[in-house]
């Protein structure tokens, strides 16, 4: 599946399916296609596997080094010293100024 299958199934669509971003009708169509087309099924299975592996890394405290105390302190200090964010008027209110 090089970007797009014959009937327009793209890797992006399969990624959206894996992420749960599609409407029910589109998701059902793509799931049916994944069950009947080995190439589409393989791509979807790979995307699902990557999502699970990334999620598992986020749950594993040993998957990333600890942030040194001096870095944490510097970030906290910079945030405290920064001016508060300016409140911006929504675009629909700016028109009348």
URSUL-V490911 format. One record per backbone hydrogen bond with DSSP energy under -0.5 kcal/mol. NH is the residue of the N-H (numbers start at 1). CO is the residue of the C=O. Records with the same first field share a line. If there is no record, write none. Layout:
BEGIN
NH: CO / CO
END
This chain:
BEGIN
3: 1
4: 2
5: 9
8: 5
10: 8
11: 3
14: 10
15: 11
16: 12
17: 13
18: 14
19: 15
20: 16 / 17
21: 16
27: 23
28: 24
29: 25
30: 26
31: 27
32: 28
33: 29
34: 30
35: 31
36: 32
37: 33
38: 36
41: 37
42: 38
43: 39
44: 40
45: 41
46: 42
47: 43
48: 44
49: 45
50: 46
51: 47
52: 48
53: 49
54: 50
55: 51
56: 52
57: 53
58: 54
59: 55
60: 56 / 57
61: 59
63: 60
64: 61
71: 68
72: 68
73: 69
74: 70
75: 71
76: 72
77: 73
78: 74
79: 75
80: 76
81: 77
82: 78
88: 86
93: 90
94: 90
95: 91
97: 93
END
